[in-house]
Amino acid sequence: MTGLSPLPSDEALGGGMLAALAGMPDPVGNAFADRFEQDLAARFTGRAAVAVSSGTTALHAALSAVGVGPGDEVLVPALTVVMTAAPVVQLGATPVFVDSDPDTLDVDYADAAAKVTARTKAIVPVHLWGRMGDLYGLRAFADGRGLAVVEDAAQAMGSSRAGVPAGTAGTAGCFSMKDGKILWSGEGGFLLTTDPALAAHARAFRSHWLTPPPGSRPQEQLAVNGRLAEPLAALAQANLRRFPSLLERRRTQTERVLRALAGARGLTPLRPAADEEWNHYAPLLRISLPRPRAFAEHLAHQGVPSSTGSFRLIPCDTRPPFTATTQAAPCRGAAEILDRTLALVLTERDDEAVLDRYAAAITREAASWGA
Ligand SMILES: Cc1ncc(COP(=O)(O)O)c(C=O)c1O
């Protein structure tokens, strides 16, 4: 059995951060972010990368760059966190929630097609838990209707489908580097695009439309401060350089838990599609026990963290900011997926003892879980 790849020393991770701190205050303030973007561009050939302060900001900048604005509608899977939909609202547009297929976790394109109107501008496929849907289906749907595709690849760094890496299938791909993500910098994010105009828009957007050099152009628009802080850019760059070992560590962690749970009562692993290269973001199990969501919550009380048990993930269309305005029927496929999926929350620091404790607790509690 292969063991977990080792954690880096604090010195190895902190060196770049100390260098960034030593250069502060820096009036231009993007030397490390620039280098991080260059490393991303080298990894994702043919794409420009724009580093930002969070995955939410990446989505905000990308949706702004594809022209989403007041009066527009954007198709968003209900199977997601609120951060996917919030930027749509901040731009004055309306998220229209679409359902997902419980068998594949992919967008339910029949439901999406029924919800397209003359005001639909874009679709935001979300690769939740690193799982990617069928990209041929996505392209056929979006291209045929002239929709921009802004991928929420916040959890999907390292995944690909039919050889296409997450974040490179659409008009723009958006990533989060919040701690817990496989590529992390504490807080942070970035977007990828092949479109130079989109990248230029995102660069201006993240910095209050202050396009460099300072004072060279009037600030044509209002935007946000969504820059990636320099010490975090240094950390992101260090982690990007060791990304293969980060990815390998997460794969080993997830496989260890799933292997230990083989035969556990009422729990079946969710396996990726045949053409899917999954980043193993989270051990995923279908719960066929009575009251599955209550089971996940019970596990959280036993110290086993999961998306639904600990973070109470519910379909986005049922969250209070949207229930007042949403007229459509609830997205039942998304609800079924979230009620029945145990998605464990892992971090890089989880070692074999932690993983084995999770598996033992799940096996024990599943065996005695009653109706
Ligand atoms: C699927 C998804 N979308 C968007 C986000 C937002 O990213 P951030 O927290 O970096 O703003 C997250 C973060 O957890 C996420 O998991």
The ligand as a Gaussian input file, in Angstrom:
#p B3LYP/6-31G(d) Opt

LIG

0 1
 C      -17.937000      25.030000      -5.683000
 C      -17.417000      26.323000      -5.114000
 N      -17.649000      27.470000      -5.775000
 C      -17.178000      28.638000      -5.330000
 C      -16.445000      28.734000      -4.165000
 C      -15.970000      30.065000      -3.682000
 O      -14.584000      30.114000      -3.459000
 P      -13.984000      31.065000      -2.327000
 O      -14.359000      30.524000      -1.003000
 O      -12.501000      31.031000      -2.564000
 O      -14.564000      32.421000      -2.572000
 C      -16.176000      27.571000      -3.433000
 C      -15.401000      27.631000      -2.175000
 O      -15.438000      26.865000      -1.317000
 C      -16.679000      26.334000      -3.915000
 O      -16.459000      25.193000      -3.247000

